[in-house]
Amino acid sequence: MQQSCRVTDEVNKTRDLGPKELMQRAADLVPVLRGRAAQTEQLRRIPDESLRDIMSSGLHLIGVPQRFGGLDVDYGLMLETGVELGKGCGSTAWCYSLWAAHSWLVGHWPLEAQEEVFGDGPDVLCSSSLSPGSSTMEPVDGGFRLTGHWEFSSGCDAATWMMLGVNGPAGLVWALVPRCDYAIVDTWFVSGLKGTGSKDITVEAAFVPYHRVVESGKAAEVDWTGWELHKQDRYRVPIPVLLGWDLVAPLVGIALATIEEFTRRVSGTSGLGRTAESSTVQLRLSHASAEVDAALALLRGDIREIFQKARDGETFRVLDRARFRRDKAFVTQLCASSVNRIFDISGGHALLDSVALQRYHRDAQAVTHRDGLIMALGGLQYGRVALGLEPDARI
């Protein structure tokens, strides 16, 4: 397979896009995705039309390594895109962010594996289930024999590659598996983020060559394959520091959409006894908007700091790493609190299927159930390290 991928004429045009144009494309998609949000929930996956819109916009290329047709823009732009798309449809933004983040992750694998993924062009989507699940990996000639069952693989219906976590002899490893070697089990019947299609994955005795396996704890720590191949700052950041923000960004967008929708519905309802005249409503709106503004500022501030450290070649201290993990959970907490604060005063109409507020509320609750984004788990490590103790989880 050729080392440089064959890039379509459309992608060649997109590669010259800058951040301003890309963000305008994301903003243009917001009303489109909002109009399809109910359909996305009914399908329990991303509609084909939305998938085509994302691919034709070129926004997915933010995560792809440049040598394979990716864009020469900062990784942080992918998170800003996740926030923006979250204003339209939380499920679509969630899948977009994961797909883009997975394209970045592929850049940590040996070049042979990357060429297999991107060899026919950059319009490739990878999904994952990075926890070991119920799996075994048996050494065989030239690689491993993989069998297992994994849960919660968001966006898997549209993906052609899968990243799967497995407990190997030396610890957690991630295996890249092509679509022909895994099956999707439809288990995604849920209350929130319905459209993400986060279904189960099964593999039965699939051969995985050595070059499609990486030790997740070594990438960008002692294994600098990504940096040596791509020379992009994102490959100088330890994976646990950067991974997870892709899940937080869509929630920020959901919280912003909640405030926007509530404000639209309540504005103009003035007069004696009307909602807009209520000081309780006014204070709730003020408080909720401050929470999401603070969340967005914290996300942006951390991402700026992370990439400044990467550009300067700084070591990520244990306390800094614990702080970044804490902040992912805290941003999640702030956004969920903002959504809840608004939903609690939105009245009975907010329960109607036809009103977007109920979907925003359900989607926000779903995000908060991601274990790494729970403050009691994600925030705990910072307290341990700040008090002179060793972290007892990966940071």
Buried (B, 14 or more C-beta within 10 A) or exposed (E): EEEEBEBEEEBEEBBEBEBEEBBEBBBEBBEBBBEBBBEBBEBBBBBEEBBEBBBBBBBBBBBBBBBBBBBEBBBBBBBBBBBBBBBBBBBBBBBBBBBBBBBBBBBBBBBBBBBBBBBBBBBBBBBBBBBBBEBBBEEEEEBBBBBBBBBBBBBBBBBBBBBBBBBBEEEBBBBBBBEEBBEBBEEBEEEBBBBBBBBBBBBEEBBBBEBBBBBBBBBBEEBBBBBEBBEBBBBBBBBBBBBBBBBBBBBBBBBBBBBBBBEEBBEEEEEEEEBBEBEEBEEBBEEBBEBBBBBBEBBBEBBEBBBEBBEEEEEBEBBBBBBBBBBBBBBBBBBBBBBBBBBEBBEEEBEEEEBBBBBBBBBBBBBBEBEBBBBEBBBBBBEBBEEEEEBEEBB
